[in-house]
Amino acid sequence: MPKKRKAAKTADSGKTRKRKSSVAPVILRLLLLVVIAGLIFWFWPRITDWVANTWELIAYWIATTWEGMLELLGIGLALIAIALGIIIWIFAQGRFSLFTKYWQWWLGGIPLALAAWGIAAFFTPGSGIVSEATLGGRFGKNIIGDSYTVGALRLAGIIFLGVLILAPRWTWHLITNIFKGIGKLFQLIWQAIRKASQRQPKVKPEPVTREVEFAKVEEKEIVPQAPSFAPPKAAEPPTPEAWEPGKYQPVLTAGGWQLPPITILDKPTEVELSQSDIEKRAQLIEEALSSYGVETKVVQINVGPTVTQFGVEPGWDRKYKEIRERDKDGNVKVRLEEVSKTRVKVDRISALASDLALALAASSIRIEAPVPGKSMVGIEVPNTTFGLVNLRSVIESTAFQKSYAKSKLALALGKGAGGETVAADLARMPHLLIAGATGSGKTACLNSIICCLLIHNTPDDVQFIMIDPKRVELVNFNTLPHLTAPVVVDTDKAILALRWLNQEMDNRYHKFAQVGARNIDGYNKNRHPGETMPFMVLVIDELADLMMAAFDEVEHTLCRLAQLARATGIHLIVATQRPSVDVVTGLIKANFPTRISFALTSQVDSRTILDSAGAEKLLGRGDMLYMPTDASKPKRLQGTFVSDAETERVVYFWSNQRRPDVAPIKFEEMSQLAAAEKGGEDSLLEAARQLAQEHKYISTSFLQRRLRIGYPRAARIMEKLEEEGYRRETIEQ
């Protein structure tokens, strides 16, 4: 108790001390205010006189100075005030990063402000302080100079400098486009001048027929024989000037044939795309991916005839940690520190294909992740304007010439998504399977392949067997001397043609065995032109019709040819518009490793032909996926295009030369052999008899295994054995 009382007394004494100490300053402040008020009251007249004199001096100084500054600077005072206001606001807010982040705007704004200052100097008010100078003041007058023409040029240069600093890329593209336009204008003027100088009075030439042309060549002993057939009844197709009579110098081969010139094909016409649109699309791709949290950067742009491939390099996924610290004043500041970073997964970019198509307003896009041989993801976006790939442009390319130097069966396929030329060798494929919906460019691809082979090969080098169940696609090539027989349009006759080709393959192997050659190249080595064995190409425009007519025989014959015919120089090019599993069977796919797929209707068809999706997203009109033998992924191409006029010119060129003396093949003769196989004795019947004698019990499945034949043939042999009188106990049904 005593301790508590002492503590209470000490607390009361402390409160009284605080009260005394707080009262003393208040009294002192009141006394000070009283003294100051008395002094002001005592000296008030003098204070008022001093304030009045000082204000008059300040007003006079401000008036004289304002007039001088306004006369010197004009409305530039407003520009200076705005700039000072912005700078003061930045310092007051402490946002000094605006100077470094937007340094380009600060630097470019100075020339533009000077240009505005100079423009104001063109105007002079009627009265006022700046009437002796201009609205821009004497400073603006010095910017433009004494002459208005010189001033306008100066201002144009200053404005150009400011725009160049603010938007250097846009300014550079503007300058280049202006110079390109000037160059094209001068080029058009120069061409017009040359045409005007070379223009001569037109003289109507006498009509010269093809018979007269080849008769003249015959007199010069360029072609040894005259054509031994009547020309087609159709009208002569238009011919380019490069191979009209008297302008084209024919090139003869060792066999006496003329090869058509490359000028027989139309010149390529390329479609130029706007560079600004392409860069805008690249920026849209980066922004769209960034909005979904995927950091990327477009590092490469490959412009193709149909699509443009944007090479996107994946960025980093960064993880940050918040760190709270106190500064000197005790304020808490939060900063982010990077803890780890990992590369963006490719699957995240591939999953955004539909979102990218929406952002780019494209019908569909294809993502190649990753691009083979490059550390980037390829985003293929359709172009706004589609361009055709002429056959001539691909043939004249370096890639095709290198392929043609190695093999006569070089094919010009088209151009890739980046505009690169793609050529292939049919001898290395060695067979080609083509699939595509109606109108996707499948038949145009066949025509370009055939025309490419016709331009570089004579009938002594390559021969064709063409099967066209649709009767309208390949019949234009009916007058070619390269055909071993007219174009086959009947399904039953097409099956006979496959049998004949199978027999021709066996005959060639017998010839190879006689001379000890391994393949057609070894057989043709060191032989005269007339003794060489030509390559043979089988072209089938629609496989589905043949499979519907005779499924087992067509599949068996095609697979046997595909497995064994490569060494004999026989190659297959098979096309279909219905790539279902009952047409393109697994056995056919296994023997056709090289495939081309045009636009298809469903993803199931794409997986059937390519074993992967993607063909259902193609654009049509020659847009295709090419799967070579040595590639793990299909490559997107724009296929070559040959017009009907070009095809007619090529066919007409070859049909006006002599035909070989060999009579065309008659496939009807193979029907007799087929009838003998069906109604006569089977070639394996004797082997079956021997098996029946050696074994106590045999069956149909036993014959299938031992004779390696199918069930229908084994069943027929079993029935034949029963008819011959073999005892029933030796045969197990």
Buried (B, 14 or more C-beta within 10 A) or exposed (E): EEEEEEEEEEEEEEEEEEEEEEEEEEEEEEEEEEEEEEEEEEEEEEEEEEEEEEEEEEEEEEEEEEEEBBBBBBBBBEBBEEBEEEEEEBEEEEEEEBEEEEEEEBEBBBBBBBBBBBBBBBEBEEEEBBEEBBBBBBBBBEBBBEEEEEBBEBBEEBBBBBBBBBBEEEBEBEEEEEEEEEEEEEEEEEEEEEEEEEEEEEEEEEEEEBEEBBEBBBEEEBBEEEBEEEBBEEEEBEBBEEBEBEEBEBEBEEBBBBBBBBBBBBEBEEEEBEEEEBBEBBEBBBEBBEEEEBBBBBEBBBBBBBBBBBBBBBBEBEEEEEEEEEEEEEEEEEEEEEEEEEEBEBEBBBEBBEEBBEBBEBEBBBBBBBBEEEEBBBBBBBBBEBBBBBBBBBBBBEBBEEBBEEBBBBBBBBBBBBBEBBBBBBBBBBBBBBBBBEEBBBBBBBBBBBBBBBBBBBBBBBBBBBBBBEEEBBBBBBBBBBBBBBBBBBBEBBBBBBBBBBEBBEEBBEEBEEEEBEBBEEBBEEEEBEEBBBBBBBBBBBBBBBBEBBEEBBBBBBBBBBEBBBBBBBBBBBBBBBBBEEBBBEBBBEBBBBBBBBBBBBBEBBBBBBEBEBBBBBBBBBBBBBBBEEEEBBBBBBBBBBBEBBBBBBBBBBBBBBBBEEEEBEBEEBBEBEEEEEEEEBEBBEBBBEBBEEEEEBBBEBBBEBBEBEEEBBBBBBEBBEEEEBEEEEBBE
